[in-house]
Amino acid sequence: MNFGWTEQQQQIRDAVERVCAPFDADYWLRHDREGGFPDDFHRALADAGWRIVYCREVVTHHNPSPVRDVTQRRALLTRNELLSAWLRLPLDLAWRVT
């Protein structure tokens, strides 16, 4: 039995690696410290034609980084939620959720 990558699987892997290349460990470390949703990463995947699926049945658990400033993180998350709501939602809905 062959457990190696098929040619099609390798093409998919290579294509995803090209899209993800700009998002190196420094990017993720910076995001971990500053907080916020990685919109630019998701946008890059979507722009390359990849679909992102959110599945409620999948549960992940995240332990916050011990080097993170909790107060600053809360402020950044609040800011990001406000910006996301006002930039993406219809005005009446943005008003209600914020």
DAVEN-V18041 format. One record per run of one state. SS is the DSSP state (2 for helix, 1 for strand, 0 for the rest). FROM is the first residue (numbers start at 1). TO is the last residue. If there is no record, write none. Layout:
ss;from;to
SS;FROM;TO
SS;FROM;TO
This chain:
ss;from;to
0;1;6
2;7;20
0;21;24
2;25;34
0;35;38
2;39;47
0;48;69
2;70;88
0;89;90
2;91;97
0;98;98
